[in-house]
């Protein structure tokens, strides 16, 4: 065999070996990328459905973007009026609404005379930045998990910051509200972990997004069987006390008088 023949065979062999190596490397890269896409897809799907822990978790029996029903255990009849309340724990007017009408609404919901649906919103976050409204809402759902929705709801509104800033609630305020609501021991620890993890923050944001798409941008907003109630019309201009008897009649009949229909 000539020298030229040997060189030709050697070059052909080298080219074949190189091509084989390239095929193996490329195939390996494709497999790795495919695995990455599959794993990433599983993680994303888990977060999007709320089935994973952490900030993408959903309250039991509640879909993404949907309100919570803190008094569902009262098992209201199918034909009772549906009352939708849209609120933000950092909203000063929401505090007024809670302090003047909250007890009446809660009592009717506990008695099963209305079906109460609470939409937690983040209006003040949108105005000031940060996510204190979302965290506050998440902490309230954590309280509901421990069976103290009402107590925590009232306690946190009572501790609302005096001014609307990016910082919002101080972290220790949530714990104070939980203790004021009666949580202690293991229940307090479970609530604290849930709050620290921001377990329901993404859920609260999804509720705000959904309600905004439905045209509800301000808080507090009250909708009775699909009709928006001008609840401010039930406040005495001088004393700022609520006409709770009339409020009860409106909520339990599901009929909003024309003069109290809010212009959206």
HELIX and SHEET records of a PDB file:
HELIX    1   1 UNK A    3  UNK A   49  1                                  47    
HELIX    2   2 UNK A   54  UNK A   56  5                                   3    
HELIX    3   3 UNK A   72  UNK A   74  5                                   3    
HELIX    4   4 UNK A   92  UNK A  110  1                                  19    
HELIX    5   5 UNK A  123  UNK A  128  1                                   6    
HELIX    6   6 UNK A  132  UNK A  145  1                                  14    
HELIX    7   7 UNK A  149  UNK A  158  1                                  10    
HELIX    8   8 UNK A  171  UNK A  180  1                                  10    
HELIX    9   9 UNK A  185  UNK A  196  1                                  12    
HELIX   10  10 UNK A  201  UNK A  213  1                                  13    
HELIX   11  11 UNK A  231  UNK A  234  5                                   4    
HELIX   12  12 UNK A  244  UNK A  253  1                                  10    
HELIX   13  13 UNK A  258  UNK A  260  5                                   3    
SHEET    1   A 4 UNK A 114  UNK A 120  0                                        
SHEET    2   A 4 UNK A  81  UNK A  87  1                                        
SHEET    3   A 4 UNK A 221  UNK A 224 -1                                        
SHEET    4   A 4 UNK A 227  UNK A 229 -1                                        
END                                                                             
